[in-house]
Each structure stands twice: as C-alpha cells, then as structure tokens.
Amino acid sequence: MGKLQIDILGTSFAVQAPEDDTYLKKLFSYYSEIINTIQRTSKIKDNLEISIMAGITLVDELYKEKQRNASYSKALNNSNDAEADRLTAEMIQKIDKALADAD
C-alpha cells in the first residue's frame, strides 16, 4: 500500500492507494506537469479551474488512448480472422487432395 503527500495549487493532503509509493509519485509528477503546462500556457488563474482543466486534459488523453487501443484490437482480430480463414482453406485443399489421391 502506497502513501503520498500531495501539495499542489495551495492544497495539501495525504492519499493512500493499493499501488506502491513509486507509482504514486510518478502519477503525481505527471499531474503536476499538466498543471504547470496549463499555468504557463493559459490565462487561467483560479486553482479550481486549473485543476478542472488538468482533469479534462487527462480524460482526453485516456479517451484517445482507449480509442486507439480499440482500433488496434479490432485490426488485430481482423488480421487473426483473415489468417484463420487462410489456414482453414489451405487445410481443406490438403484434405481434398489427400482424399482424391486415396481414390
């Protein structure tokens, strides 16, 4: 069980999670990067609005990644189906040939 002290945007609190400390620190570091980018590149000054924009940014990344994974999965399944069809046709041809040679 990991523990992490969070100090960001004028707020401080501790969290506990099933993941280890190192993983939690990586997550927090990534979130902090997003917060810092929003602060540098936008005119938003309100901490709540900054944190909401960071959340929307993360949800956008997650959604796009899920769509990309679904596309890869679909392409892989289609590829596997095509290969299975090819192998099945090849086996049928070999069986037909073996049966014809047996006659």
Contacts in CASP RR format, 6 or more apart in sequence:
PFRMAT RR
TARGET T0000
AUTHOR 0000-0000-0000
METHOD contacts of the structure
MODEL  1
MGKLQIDILGTSFAVQAPEDDTYLKKLFSYYSEIINTIQRTSKIKDNLEI
SIMAGITLVDELYKEKQRNASYSKALNNSNDAEADRLTAEMIQKIDKALA
DAD
1 16 0 8 1.000
1 17 0 8 1.000
1 18 0 8 1.000
2 16 0 8 1.000
2 17 0 8 1.000
2 18 0 8 1.000
2 19 0 8 1.000
2 20 0 8 1.000
2 21 0 8 1.000
2 23 0 8 1.000
2 24 0 8 1.000
3 14 0 8 1.000
3 15 0 8 1.000
3 16 0 8 1.000
3 21 0 8 1.000
3 24 0 8 1.000
4 14 0 8 1.000
4 15 0 8 1.000
4 17 0 8 1.000
4 21 0 8 1.000
4 24 0 8 1.000
4 25 0 8 1.000
4 28 0 8 1.000
5 12 0 8 1.000
5 13 0 8 1.000
5 14 0 8 1.000
6 12 0 8 1.000
6 13 0 8 1.000
6 14 0 8 1.000
6 15 0 8 1.000
6 28 0 8 1.000
8 28 0 8 1.000
8 31 0 8 1.000
8 32 0 8 1.000
8 35 0 8 1.000
9 35 0 8 1.000
9 47 0 8 1.000
9 50 0 8 1.000
9 51 0 8 1.000
10 47 0 8 1.000
11 47 0 8 1.000
15 24 0 8 1.000
17 24 0 8 1.000
31 54 0 8 1.000
31 58 0 8 1.000
34 54 0 8 1.000
34 55 0 8 1.000
34 57 0 8 1.000
34 58 0 8 1.000
35 50 0 8 1.000
35 51 0 8 1.000
35 54 0 8 1.000
38 44 0 8 1.000
38 50 0 8 1.000
38 53 0 8 1.000
38 54 0 8 1.000
38 57 0 8 1.000
39 50 0 8 1.000
42 53 0 8 1.000
44 50 0 8 1.000
44 53 0 8 1.000
END
